[in-house]
Amino acid sequence: MEQERLAFVALHFTPGIGDFLLKQLVSYCGSAEQVFKTPKGKLLKIPGVGEFSADAIKNSHSFSEAEKELKKAERDDVEILLYTDKKYPHRLKSIEDAPALLYYKGNQNLNSQKAVGIVGTRQATEYGKRMVEQICQELVPHQALIISGLAYGIDIHAHKFALKSGLPTVGVMGSGMDIIYPAVHKEVAKKMLSHGALLTENRFGTKPDAHNFPARNRIIAGMCDALIVVEAAEKGGALITADIANSYNKDVFAVPGNLGQTYSEGCNKLIKTNRANLFTSVKDLEYLMNWSAASTSPTQAVLDFTTFEPDEQTVIRILKERNAPVMIDELSFKCSLPPSQLASLLLTLEFKNAVKSLPGKMFALK
């Protein structure tokens, strides 16, 4: 068993060590293994580390617990993705409160070129179901990854219609990988493993308790390029997800509904308060996201990006992964380059006909 992976999971299981602090510790110490070898005095100098967390690390008894978890994962064909792994969702990784590790089962690349989250009420109406089906059918030319929460209502229909349309789909769970909730969705979940994946941040045996679902919603919001709210009451999980997506600077869309209908109130309010763009068809999404059905433009097909400088390749890779315009501030953060240096680099890429500048200090591949 890989020692670093074991140490990482053990650190994750250490009391008082949350996702943010774990990433902070690994960043300062260089590896999870090194965290446990670092003297208490040095640990206390790391921002966020106090007496309690330092003592918890030095007196940690979580290695045997971590070993059991890794063995169970191997037995159940579940992969534990660390945030340092290449397979870890890149979109999610840039979010400050992203999980330090994820449990993953399936065959889907979590870093698809295009990813759309679809969420809504558990009390889906026929109108809501029709809209979900329409969205999935219209996204087929884009081969977008459909992300939802495997819950009753809009969520499960998003997964079902994605499968029906031949689109890959990922279900983000609020329980352990060994507890499919609700149980009636087990068959759909099983089908998703061959054309998608199941994902959770919760360890094996975690029950679907209420507090797990708002946390689950941030993963859905963090993994998508655009979030579409299909039906929602004035209060509920879908609106929480929309608020989280807005805080992550994701593009949020809402399907309008009839006035006076309970499950249209939330969507209509999102649009009215400018917290979501109006969604009537995928054309609205294509326009605002600058998406085209073609996976690469003629320019991209001709250019040989391998001849570019390393920093230029990094920018191009990020723009390719997003496959949508990215603000210069976000690009600077993801590239770990100062804005002044990045601005000069982007100008060079524009001259090389690889990148185009858009209004609002946004950039995209040409």
N, C-alpha and C positions, 0 to 999 in steps of 0.2 A: 504494500500500500504506500503510495507516494507520501513521503513525510510532510512536505509542505502543505499538501491538501488536508492531511490529518490535523496538522497544527492549526490551519485556517478554521476548520470546522470546530475544533476544540476551543478556539478563541471565540468563535460565534456562540458557543454554548456557555461561555464563562459569564456568570452573573454580573450585571451592570455594564456589560459591553454591548452597546447597540450598534446598528449599522454604521452610523456616522463615525463613532469613536473607533470602531474596528478598522475602517478604512484609513482613519487618521494614524492609528498605531502602525499599520502595515506600511503606510507612506513614510513615516518617520524612521521606522526600524529597518525597512528594506524587505521584510518578509514576515509571515506569521510565525515561522520558526524562531526568527530572531527576536520577536516580541517577548517570547517566553524566556529568552536568554539575557534580555536586557536588565541590568540592575534596577531595583526599585527607585533609586535616586534619579536615574536618568528617565525612567518612565514618568515620574512626577513632573518633569520639565516639559513634557509633551502637552500642548493645549488640550484641555478637556479631561485630562487624567487627574483624578483626585486620590486620596488615601484609599477609599473603598475599592475603586477599580484597580489600582496598583496592587493592593493586597489580594484581590480576587485573581489577578493574573499570576502572581507569585505563588499563590496557594491553590492554583487550579487543579481540580480533580476531573476535568472534563475529557481527558484523552480517551479513556475507555468508553465513555459515552459516544464520543465522536467516531471511534472505531466501529462500534456497533451500528451507528447510523450509516456509515459508508458501506459496510458489509450488506446491510439491508437494501441500500440503494442498488448495489451491484446485483443482488439476488432478484430484485424486482425490475431490473432493466431500466433504472432511473439514473439519470446523470445529474450530479450536483455541480452546477456552474458557479464558479467564483467570479467576482466582478473583474478579476484580472484575466479571465479566460477570453480567448478570441470569440468563442461561441456566445458569450454573454451579450444580450441586446445592446448595441451601441447607442441607440436612442435613449434607452433607460439609463445607461451608464453616466450620461452627462447631467442627470438629475441629482441634486444634492442628497435627497433622502432615499435614493435607490437602494434596494436590498443588497446586502453584501454578498449574498449567495442565493441561488434559485435552484429548485428541484425541477428537472425537465424530463419529459418522456414523450417520445414521438420521433418524427423524421423531418421536421420543418426547420429551415434556416430562419432563425429569429431576426436576421438582419436583411430581410427582403428589401428590394428597391423601394417598394411602396407598401405602407401599412395603414389600415383604416380601422379605428375602433368604432363599434356599433353598440350602443347601450340604450336602455329605456325601462319602462315600467314592467313589473312582473305580471300586471293585469293587461296584457296586450290585447288590443281590439283587432277586428278583421282588417281595418284600415292600416293599423300599425304593421301587421304581418305582411300585407300587400306591399307596403313601402319598403320593408326589409328585403323582400324578394326582389323588388325593382332595383334597389341599391346594389345587391349582389350581382344581378344580371348585368347591370350597366358597368360594373367594375371588372367584368371578365376581360375586356381588352387590355386592362392595366395589370392583370394577374396580381392584384393587391392581396396582401395578407389581411384576413379579417380577424380582429381581436375582440373578444367579449368575455363575459364572466360566468358562462355555463349555468346561469340562474334561470328560473322560470320566466316566461314572457318573451320580451324582445331579445334577450341574450341568447336563449336556446334556439330561437328562430334564426338569429344571425348565423349561428353555427350550422344549422340544418340547411339553410338556403345557400350558404357558402359551399358546403359539400355537394349540394345538388347542382350548383353552377360550376363545379370543378375548381373552386378557389381554395387555397390552403387556409386553415383557420386554427387559431390558438385560443384555448380556454384557460383563463387565469382564475385559479381557485382560491377560496378563502378557508381551505382546510388542508390537511396533509394529503400527499399524493395517493395514499392508500384509502382515503375516504372520499368517494365521489358524492358530492352533494349538489342538488337533491339526487337521491338514489335512482329515481326514475329516468335520469339522464345518462345512466351508465352505458347504454347501447350507443348513444350518440358520441359519448366520450371515447368509446372503443373505436368507432369509425374514424374519429379525429386523429387517432394515433398513426393511421396509415396515410393521412393527407393533412397533416398539421401536427399539433402537439398539445400537451397539457403542461401547465406551469404553475408553480406555487412557491412562496417563500417560507412556507410552514413545514416544520419537521414532521416526520411520520407520526401518525397517531393524533395529530391536531384536529380537534373537532371544529365543525363550522359555527363557531361562536360569533355572536353579533359584531364584536369589536374587530374581527378579522376582515370584515368586508370593506369598510372605508380604506383600510390599508391595502386591500386587494385592488381597489379602484385606482390608486395612484400608479400601480403597475400598468394597468390598462391605458391610463392617460399618458404615462411616460413612454410606452412602447410604440405609440402610433404617430403618424404624421398629422392625421386629421381625425377628429372624433365627431361622430354623428349621433345626436340624441333623437331617437325616433318618436317615442311617446314618453311623457313624464308628468306626474302630478306636480303640484306647486312645491312640494317637498319630497325628498327621496334620494336614493343612492345615485340615480342618473344625474341629478343636478349637482351632487357632490363631485362626481367624476368630471362634469363639465367645468366646475370651478377649479378643480385641480389642474385640468388640462389648460385652462386659461392662465393659471399661475406658472405653468411650464412653457408659456408662449407657444402652445400648440394651436392649430386652427380648429375652431369648434363650429359645428353646424347643427341646426335644429330643423326638424321637419314641422312645418306649421300644421295646426289642426283646427277643427271647428270651434268657434266660440261657445263657451258653456259646457264643453266636454271636459270632464275631470282630468283625463290623461292627455289633454292638449294644453292645459294651463301652464305647465312647466316649460314646454317648448316655446309657446307663444311669448311667455315672459322673458325667456333667454333672448329671443329675437328683439323684443320691445326694448330691453335694457342694454342692447348692443353687446351682450355676452356671448352671442352666437350669430353666425351668418345664416341667412335664409337658405334652406335646402329644398329645392323642388325637383332637381335631377342631378346626376353626376356631372352635368355640364357646369353647374355652380361650383363644384369642387375643382373641376379641371381648370376653370378660369382663375380662381383664387390661388390654387396651388401651383399653377403653371405646369400642369401635367398634360402630357400627350400619350396616346395609347402606345406609340412606338417606344421600345425600351431604350434605343439609342438614336440620336439624330445623325444625319449624314456626316456632320462635322466630327462627332465623336468617333464614328466608325473609321474615319480616315486618319485622325491624329494618333500618333504613337506616344502615349503618355509615359512610357518607360524611359523616354529620352529626356524627360523633364528633371529638374533638380528635386532632391528629397522633400524639401518644404513645399514645393509646388505640387508634388505627387500627393502629399498629405491633404492639401486643400482640395484637390481634385477627388480624392477618395471620399472625403466627407461630403462633398457636394453630390457625388454619385450615390452614396448611401441614402442621403436625404431625398434625392431626386425631386427637389423642390427648392425654391429660393430660401437662402439662409441669411440672417442679419449678420453684419460684420462683427458685432459684439459676441454673438454666439460662436461664430467661426473662429474668432480670436481665442475664445476659451477652449474650444475643442482642439485647436491646433497648438495651443500653448505658445502662441506668438503675440508679442505686443502689437497693439492696433497700428502703430506707425509702420512697423516692419511688414505687417500683413497688408496694409494699404498699398505699399510699394510692390509687394509680391503679386497682389491682385491686378494691379495695373499692367505688370509684365505679362500675366496670363491673358489679359484682355488683348494685348498686342499680339500674343501668340494665337489668338482666335479660339481660346479654350474656354474662357469664362466671359459672361456678360454681366454688366452692372444694371441693376433695376432700381426703381424709385424706393425711397425709404432705407437707403444704405443696405440693400439686399443684393445677393449675388447668386448666380446659378450657372450650371454648365451651359455652354452655347449649343 
